[in-house]
Amino acid sequence: MCMPHMQTQVGVLTFDFPALGIVVLLSLVLMHSTRGSALVNTIMVAVLLAIILFVIGSGASRRTN
């Protein structure tokens, strides 16, 4: 159990500050990871679309020659 001076009681609620800090820290890490993952996903989709358009364009130009 936590040390009493690290807890605050408000009515029937008891706040445990070390636990609150850990939850906030983990939430921030997960939020940052999600944003990073979304950025990487967006970049990969752009690269794949560029490759697909290149292949389609190459095939179309070869067909007309």
CORLINQUI-V566321 format. One record per run of one state. SS is the DSSP state (A for helix, B for strand, O for the rest). FROM is the first residue (numbers start at 0). LEN is the number of residues. If there is no record, write none. Layout:
{{SS;FROM;LEN} {SS;FROM;LEN}}
This chain:
{{O;0;3} {A;3;3} {B;6;4} {O;10;2} {B;12;4} {A;16;48} {O;64;1}}
